Amino acid sequence: MADRVGFVGLGTMGGPMAGHLLRAGHAVTVWNRTPAKAEPLREQGAKVAADLGDLAAECRVIFLCVNRSEDVQECLARMVPQAHPGTLFVDHSTIAPNAAIDMARDLREKGFRFVDAPITGGSVGAEKGQLTVFCGGDESAVDEALRYIQAYAKRAERVGGPGAGQMTKMANQIAVGGALLGLCESLSFAQKAGLDVAKTRELLAGGAGGSWAFDNYGPKILAEDWSPGFSVKNQRKDFAYCREAAATIDAAVPGTVLVDRLLKILQDEGHGEWTTAALYDAMLRMGAEA
């Protein structure tokens, strides 16, 4: 029988990822803080653990896809007492790089292994099994993790030692923020100029100004569909980690600071669960002095 793999966190990203592991032929045990989210995986053949300790007791490789550094730390604290020596923990969450380094060190001292492996590609990438994964950790641990990660990734690579995966994800989020601003600023300008916004998006997307954001968030803007996607509150959570990491290496991130300030407008209005593409809606309400 195949070794049993654990998967913790079955949200917008984690649920589809666990499903891909099942379809790849792995035996999977899952756990989620909201039990109802585990039911679709149970129907696909996953075993649902009663608690994190039970999951850790039967799985030698455990994936996490939760939210904040504190959430990962809490889950690990509940699993480690029941985990087998040498268990490999692979964290797909986006957390603070320094937290990932601390977790790797603490787990190594206790006889476990850890890979920080944040993901990018959005909910569409998770559903299609086309994510990109940045892996930080020892080579042997990353190599073992990659044997499973290939079930839901179009590209996954080791980018360095502990914490390097999260540092790469910070660079990714900085780039994502800039592309988001370019999209929303451009199309809100086109709207106010009286242009055909749909045609403008199509033309710009095929030229030098095109980006993943134009292709994937442009249609949501045209439909005024503010469902995530990736939510404003989660993007701002990631930006906080970006700014923290930037301070530790004395890096300038003025674009990230600006986009975070603009997204804060939406969150302060009670729209933290909206897609980040809703920045377009906020920018339509701004004047030239903004």
C-alpha positions in Angstrom: 0.0 0.0 0.0 1.2 3.5 -0.8 2.5 5.6 2.1 -0.3 7.8 3.6 0.1 11.5 3.1 -1.5 14.1 5.3 -3.0 17.4 4.1 -4.0 20.2 6.5 -6.1 23.1 5.3 -8.8 22.6 2.6 -9.7 26.1 1.5 -9.7 27.6 -1.9 -6.2 26.3 -2.6 -5.7 23.3 -0.3 -8.9 21.5 -1.3 -8.1 21.2 -5.0 -4.5 20.3 -4.2 -5.5 17.5 -1.9 -7.8 16.3 -4.7 -5.0 16.2 -7.2 -2.9 14.0 -4.7 -5.8 11.6 -4.6 -6.2 11.4 -8.3 -2.4 10.8 -8.6 -3.0 7.6 -6.6 -1.8 8.7 -3.1 -3.5 7.6 0.0 -4.5 10.9 1.7 -5.7 11.8 5.2 -7.1 15.3 5.5 -8.1 17.7 8.2 -9.7 21.1 8.2 -10.7 23.5 11.0 -14.2 23.7 9.4 -15.1 20.0 9.1 -17.6 20.5 6.3 -14.8 21.5 3.9 -13.4 18.0 4.2 -16.5 16.2 3.0 -15.8 16.6 -0.8 -12.4 15.0 -0.2 -14.0 12.2 1.7 -16.3 11.6 -1.2 -13.2 11.4 -3.5 -11.6 8.7 -1.3 -9.7 10.7 1.4 -9.7 9.7 5.0 -10.8 12.5 7.3 -8.9 12.7 10.6 -10.7 13.5 13.8 -7.9 15.7 14.9 -4.4 16.8 14.0 -2.8 14.4 16.4 -4.5 11.4 14.7 -3.4 12.7 11.2 0.2 13.1 12.4 0.3 9.6 13.9 -0.4 7.9 10.6 1.3 10.1 8.0 5.1 10.5 7.4 4.7 13.4 4.9 2.3 16.2 5.9 1.3 19.2 3.8 -0.1 22.4 5.3 -2.0 25.1 3.4 -3.4 27.5 6.0 -3.2 31.3 6.4 -0.8 33.0 8.8 2.5 32.2 10.5 0.5 31.7 13.7 -1.8 29.2 12.1 1.1 27.1 10.9 2.7 27.2 14.3 -0.5 26.2 16.0 -1.0 23.2 13.6 2.6 22.0 14.1 2.3 22.3 17.9 -0.7 20.0 17.8 0.9 17.5 15.4 4.5 17.2 16.6 3.7 15.3 19.8 2.2 12.4 17.8 4.4 12.6 14.7 6.9 9.9 13.8 10.6 10.8 14.0 11.8 12.1 10.6 8.3 13.2 9.5 8.5 15.7 6.6 6.3 18.8 7.0 5.8 20.8 3.8 4.2 24.2 4.3 2.3 25.7 1.3 1.1 28.7 3.3 2.4 32.2 2.7 4.0 33.2 6.0 6.8 35.4 7.2 10.3 34.2 6.0 11.8 34.5 9.5 9.0 32.3 10.9 9.7 29.7 8.3 13.4 29.7 9.2 12.5 29.4 12.9 10.1 26.5 12.2 12.8 24.6 10.2 15.3 25.0 13.0 12.9 24.0 15.8 11.7 20.9 13.9 15.2 19.8 13.0 16.2 20.0 16.6 13.2 17.7 17.4 14.1 15.2 14.7 11.7 16.3 12.0 12.2 17.9 8.5 10.6 21.0 7.1 10.2 22.6 3.7 8.7 26.0 3.2 6.9 25.7 -0.2 4.6 28.7 -0.9 2.5 28.6 -4.0 1.4 30.9 -6.8 -1.1 30.5 -9.5 -4.4 31.4 -7.8 -7.5 29.3 -7.4 -7.5 28.6 -11.2 -4.0 27.1 -10.9 -5.0 25.0 -7.9 -8.1 23.6 -9.7 -6.1 22.8 -12.9 -3.1 21.5 -11.1 -0.9 24.2 -12.6 0.6 25.9 -9.6 4.2 27.2 -9.3 5.9 26.2 -6.0 9.0 27.8 -4.5 10.7 25.3 -2.2 13.1 26.3 0.6 14.9 23.6 2.6 17.5 20.8 2.6 18.0 19.2 -0.9 16.9 15.7 0.3 13.8 17.0 2.0 12.8 19.1 -1.1 13.4 16.2 -3.4 11.1 14.0 -1.4 8.4 16.7 -1.3 8.6 17.2 -5.1 7.6 13.6 -5.7 4.1 14.6 -4.3 4.0 18.3 -5.3 4.2 17.3 -9.0 0.5 16.2 -8.7 -0.6 19.8 -8.6 2.3 21.9 -10.0 3.3 22.9 -13.5 6.7 24.0 -12.0 8.3 23.4 -8.6 11.9 24.0 -7.7 14.2 24.3 -4.8 15.2 28.0 -4.5 17.5 27.7 -1.5 17.7 26.8 2.1 15.1 27.3 4.9 13.1 30.5 4.3 14.1 30.9 0.7 10.8 29.7 -0.5 9.0 32.4 1.4 11.5 35.1 0.3 10.8 34.1 -3.3 7.0 34.3 -2.6 7.6 37.8 -1.2 9.2 38.8 -4.5 6.3 37.2 -6.3 3.7 39.2 -4.3 5.6 42.4 -4.9 5.4 41.7 -8.6 1.7 40.7 -8.3 0.9 44.0 -6.6 2.5 46.0 -9.3 0.7 44.1 -12.1 -2.6 44.6 -10.2 -2.1 48.3 -9.9 -1.2 48.6 -13.6 -4.4 46.8 -14.6 -6.8 48.7 -12.4 -5.2 52.1 -13.0 -5.2 51.5 -16.8 -8.8 50.3 -17.0 -10.2 52.9 -14.7 -8.5 55.6 -16.8 -10.0 54.0 -19.9 -13.5 54.0 -18.3 -13.2 57.7 -17.4 -11.9 58.5 -20.8 -15.1 57.1 -22.4 -13.2 54.3 -24.1 -14.6 50.8 -24.7 -13.1 49.1 -21.7 -13.5 45.6 -23.0 -11.8 46.5 -26.2 -9.1 48.4 -24.4 -8.4 45.4 -22.2 -8.2 43.1 -25.2 -5.8 45.4 -27.1 -3.5 46.1 -24.1 -3.4 42.5 -23.0 -1.8 41.5 -26.3 0.9 44.2 -26.2 3.7 45.3 -24.0 1.3 46.2 -21.2 -0.2 42.8 -21.0 0.2 40.5 -17.9 -1.4 37.6 -16.0 -3.6 40.2 -14.3 -4.9 41.5 -17.6 -5.7 38.0 -18.7 -7.2 36.6 -15.5 -8.5 39.7 -13.6 -9.5 41.7 -16.6 -12.6 39.6 -17.3 -13.7 39.9 -13.6 -13.4 43.7 -13.8 -15.6 43.7 -17.0 -18.2 41.5 -15.3 -17.9 43.5 -12.0 -17.4 40.2 -10.3 -15.7 40.8 -7.0 -15.7 37.2 -5.7 -12.2 35.9 -5.0 -9.9 34.8 -6.6 -7.5 36.1 -4.1 -9.0 38.3 -1.5 -8.1 41.9 -0.4 -7.5 40.8 3.2 -5.2 38.0 2.2 -3.2 40.2 -0.2 -2.8 42.7 2.6 -1.7 39.9 4.9 1.0 39.0 2.4 2.0 42.6 1.9 2.6 42.9 5.6 5.1 40.0 5.4 6.7 41.6 2.3 7.2 44.8 4.2 8.6 43.0 7.2 11.0 41.0 5.1 12.0 44.1 3.1 12.9 45.9 6.4 15.2 43.0 7.4 17.2 43.3 4.2 17.0 47.0 3.7 15.1 46.7 0.4 12.9 49.5 -1.0 9.3 48.4 -1.9 7.4 51.7 -2.6 5.0 50.0 -5.1 4.0 47.5 -2.5 3.4 50.2 0.1 1.2 52.1 -2.3 -0.9 49.1 -3.4 -1.3 48.1 0.2 -2.6 51.6 1.1 -5.1 51.5 -1.8 -6.4 48.0 -0.9 -6.8 49.3 2.7 -9.5 51.6 1.3 -11.6 48.5 0.2 -10.9 46.7 3.5 -11.9 49.7 5.6 -15.2 49.8 3.6 -15.9 46.2 4.6 -14.8 44.6 1.4 -11.9 42.5 2.7 -13.3 39.3 1.2 -13.6 40.8 -2.3 -11.1 40.0 -5.0 -8.1 42.3 -5.3 -9.3 43.2 -8.8 -12.0 45.3 -7.0 -9.2 47.9 -6.7 -10.6 49.0 -10.1 -13.9 49.9 -8.3 -12.1 52.0 -5.7 -10.0 53.8 -8.3 -13.1 54.8 -10.3 -14.1 56.7 -7.2 -10.8 58.5 -6.9 -9.9 61.8 -8.5 -6.6 63.0 -10.1 -5.3 64.2 -6.8 -5.2 60.6 -5.3 
